Amino acid sequence: MFTETRGNDTLKPKSVPFSYALLNPSASFGGLYVPENLPKIDLDFLESATKKSYKELTIDILKRFAIDIEDSIIAQAVALYDHFDDASNPAPLVQIKEDLYVNELYHGPTRAFKDMALQPFGHILSHLTQKNKEDYLILAATSGDTGPATLDTFADKENIRVVCLYPDGGTSDVQRLQMTTQKSKNLKIIGIHGNFDDAQNALKTLLASPSFNAKLTQENIKLSAANSVNFGRIIFQIIYHIHAYVALLKQHKVELGKPFYTIVPSGNFGNALGAYYAKKMGLPIEKILIASNINNILTDLINTGIYDLRNRKLLLTTSPAMDILISSNVERVLYDKFGAKRTKEMMDNLKNEKIYQLSPDELASLREDFDAIYCDDTFAKGTIASFAKEGYVMDPHTATCLSAYENLKQKNIPCVLCSTAEWTKFAPTMFNAIQNDMKKYSDKEALEGFSKALHVKIPECINTLFSQPIVHGKVIDKKDIEVEIFNFLKNKS
Ligand SMILES: *Cc1c(COP(=O)(O)O)cnc(C)c1O
């Protein structure tokens, strides 16, 4: 069963099953749902996992969470990993240095790690809406990766319509085309004048708007969200961390029970939270190293215990999926360590004063599991270029992890970094990095230039984007979103 990070307001149920948390992701007082208990995995489990496939491991872990989803539905959901590049191994672990491994999480249909969770999550959520015979509107705001992955997973699903907001000019050409060329009738993609924060704020305003919700109720439509505040995504993000260790065991790179580091390029902290839960469940993670870009609010929190939004402005970088100041999933760690009362206090402080502060004891507890560092775009580009020279291609988000590897790793044990996107989604930055120039390339030019220079293939699903018709060309002002959504729901556009 699942409970709430900020305690209960007596209006919502106190303890809910998995399916409820999926369909209704916002808990009392604006909190989030979290598992009441985490299952344990021991060394026997890890040892036996070396004989299992990724899918079998996923099913075993989900069973331990005792979720209220039928086995047959879970089996169908994890079968979606068969569409990844290698059906037998959706998340390959690749060695790039003596003690450094990359957990490649981007081999799914939209070429970013969001597919690892959204593919199975989408299947389970649509099953629930059909079973309950309810129509749902799923809202998503994206800086570029969540959008395509959400649209892909819900395309043509019955009982579900998706409206996805993206900042016009704020994504790469590839990311924009992955959305605007979507043909499925149940999807609507809207460009917004403004940046990602504007898109995200517009979405939060709608989710909380009584009049918007009342109008949806009139139409018999329920509202949900597909971002990583939904625990249905987090549960699938625990598994690949466990799988990475199992892969190290299989490759005889670590002895059973001996620790390893993991490095996570972080934005909304969903990926890092998955690692934290895996560690609590018994996975021998020495420490979770959090990598950020110059939007380094997580670095500050983990080093000083202070989360301070005052005088902070979002800065645009070449790792846009990490350009974020309000990192939602930190709350779940705070709850796990300090309980609901204290979490609500800190989250209220953040809302009212734009700051919260951990006590020295609380900070020490956080630092038992995490350490953190950030780097700038110059470092990331230099890293891309030097690895490219040695034949390994990593995207600009993954490249931020090298700063953590070089500065925070203290013990001589294996280190796994999470690679969150394929280079093809950020081709202009990639080409700039290897050319060591600052020219403005289109995605198409950069894809071709980079692919030629390094002899790497561009997958068909990226190449074909450029010749497909744009179905969703509209870019509008924030104030017009609501009208646009209802026109879509009434099939007027
Ligand atoms: C979403 C994303 C991130 C950040 O992941 P979180 O779970 O939000 O911390 C990092 N890199 C890429 C490429 C992403 O798409």
The ligand as an SDF file (V2000), in Angstrom:
LIG
                    3D

 15 15  0  0  0  0  0  0  0  0999 V2000
   14.6220   13.5590  -17.7490 C   0  0  0  0  0  0  0  0  0  0  0  0
   16.0640   13.5790  -18.0490 C   0  0  0  0  0  0  0  0  0  0  0  0
   17.0330   13.7790  -17.0400 C   0  0  0  0  0  0  0  0  0  0  0  0
   16.6550   14.0370  -15.5990 C   0  0  0  0  0  0  0  0  0  0  0  0
   16.0770   12.9270  -14.9880 O   0  0  0  0  0  0  0  0  0  0  0  0
   15.3090   13.0710  -13.5960 P   0  0  0  0  0  0  0  0  0  0  0  0
   14.7790   11.7370  -13.2940 O   0  0  0  0  0  0  0  0  0  0  0  0
   14.2130   14.0930  -13.8390 O   0  0  0  0  0  0  0  0  0  0  0  0
   16.2780   13.5650  -12.5910 O   0  0  0  0  0  0  0  0  0  0  0  0
   18.3600   13.7200  -17.3880 C   0  0  0  0  0  0  0  0  0  0  0  0
   18.7510   13.5230  -18.6690 N   0  0  0  0  0  0  0  0  0  0  0  0
   17.8480   13.3690  -19.6700 C   0  0  0  0  0  0  0  0  0  0  0  0
   18.3490   13.1870  -21.0660 C   0  0  0  0  0  0  0  0  0  0  0  0
   16.4850   13.3780  -19.4040 C   0  0  0  0  0  0  0  0  0  0  0  0
   15.5900   13.2290  -20.3970 O   0  0  0  0  0  0  0  0  0  0  0  0
  1  2  1  0
  2  3  1  0
  2 14  2  0
  3  4  1  0
  3 10  2  0
  4  5  1  0
  5  6  1  0
  6  7  2  0
  6  8  1  0
  6  9  1  0
 10 11  1  0
 11 12  2  0
 12 13  1  0
 12 14  1  0
 14 15  1  0
M  END
$$$$
